[in-house]
Amino acid sequence: MELLLTRLGVVLVALSLLPWLVVLGAPIALGASARAAAWSGGAAIIAEVLFWIGVALLGKPVWSAVKEQGWRKVPSALWQRFLGREVESSARTSRSSQ
């Protein structure tokens, strides 16, 4: 069950990138209008909701890795969780090497 929630979380985080394309494309496709602004605003809200639900489903191990190692390590941590592997934090790695 945990692996399913993890994979769902990774998919939601990845899907949160698609609405940002709407934010970029709406003014081009619809012109500078109130309709384009509405589409862009709605897409931005949907993107944020998808992202934070995905982060919540991924759980504390990934969030701890993000806080310890920085946002640059997020893709590898997400991929490890998607494959069902544990995400190792730098604190655990340094303790185990001593």
C-alpha positions as CSV (number, residue, x, y, z in Angstrom):
1,M,0.0,0.0,0.0
2,E,2.9,2.4,0.8
3,L,4.5,1.8,-2.5
4,L,1.2,2.6,-4.3
5,L,0.8,5.9,-2.4
6,T,4.5,6.7,-3.1
7,R,4.0,6.1,-6.9
8,L,0.8,8.1,-6.8
9,G,2.6,10.9,-5.1
10,V,5.4,10.9,-7.7
11,V,2.8,10.9,-10.5
12,L,1.0,13.8,-9.0
13,V,4.2,15.8,-8.6
14,A,5.1,15.1,-12.2
15,L,1.6,16.0,-13.4
16,S,1.8,19.3,-11.5
17,L,4.2,20.5,-14.2
18,L,1.6,20.3,-17.0
19,P,-0.7,23.1,-15.7
20,W,2.3,25.4,-15.7
21,L,2.4,24.9,-19.5
22,V,-1.1,26.2,-19.6
23,V,0.0,29.2,-17.6
24,L,2.7,29.9,-20.2
25,G,0.5,29.0,-23.2
26,A,-2.8,30.7,-22.4
27,P,-1.7,34.2,-23.1
28,I,-0.3,33.1,-26.5
29,A,-3.3,31.0,-27.5
30,L,-6.0,33.2,-26.1
31,G,-4.4,36.6,-26.4
32,A,-4.1,39.1,-23.7
33,S,-7.6,38.9,-22.3
34,A,-9.6,38.2,-19.2
35,R,-10.2,34.7,-20.4
36,A,-6.4,34.0,-20.6
37,A,-5.9,35.4,-17.1
38,A,-8.7,33.1,-15.8
39,W,-7.1,30.1,-17.4
40,S,-3.7,31.0,-16.1
41,G,-4.9,31.6,-12.6
42,G,-6.9,28.4,-12.5
43,A,-4.0,26.3,-13.9
44,A,-1.6,27.8,-11.3
45,I,-3.9,26.8,-8.5
46,I,-4.4,23.3,-9.9
47,A,-0.6,22.9,-10.3
48,E,0.0,23.9,-6.7
49,V,-2.7,21.6,-5.3
50,L,-1.4,18.6,-7.3
51,F,2.2,19.3,-6.1
52,W,1.4,19.6,-2.4
53,I,-0.9,16.5,-2.4
54,G,1.9,14.6,-4.1
55,V,4.4,15.8,-1.5
56,A,2.0,14.8,1.3
57,L,1.6,11.3,-0.2
58,L,5.4,10.9,-0.6
59,G,5.8,11.3,3.1
60,K,8.4,12.3,5.6
61,P,11.4,10.4,4.2
62,V,11.4,12.4,1.0
63,W,10.7,15.7,2.7
64,S,13.5,15.0,5.2
65,A,15.9,14.3,2.3
66,V,14.8,17.6,0.6
67,K,15.5,19.6,3.8
68,E,18.9,17.9,4.4
69,Q,20.2,17.7,0.8
70,G,18.4,20.5,-1.0
71,W,16.0,20.7,-3.9
72,R,18.7,19.5,-6.4
73,K,18.5,16.0,-4.9
74,V,14.7,15.8,-5.2
75,P,14.5,14.0,-8.6
76,S,16.8,11.2,-7.5
77,A,15.0,10.9,-4.2
78,L,11.6,10.7,-6.0
79,W,13.0,8.1,-8.4
80,Q,14.3,6.0,-5.6
81,R,10.9,6.1,-3.8
82,F,9.1,5.3,-7.1
83,L,11.2,2.2,-7.5
84,G,10.4,1.2,-3.9
85,R,13.8,1.9,-2.4
86,E,14.5,3.8,0.8
87,V,15.6,7.4,0.5
88,E,18.8,7.8,2.4
89,S,19.5,11.0,4.1
90,S,23.0,12.4,4.4
91,A,22.9,12.0,8.2
92,R,22.3,8.2,7.8
93,T,25.0,7.9,5.2
94,S,27.6,9.7,7.3
95,R,26.7,7.6,10.4
96,S,26.9,4.3,8.5
97,S,30.3,5.1,7.0
98,Q,31.9,5.8,10.4
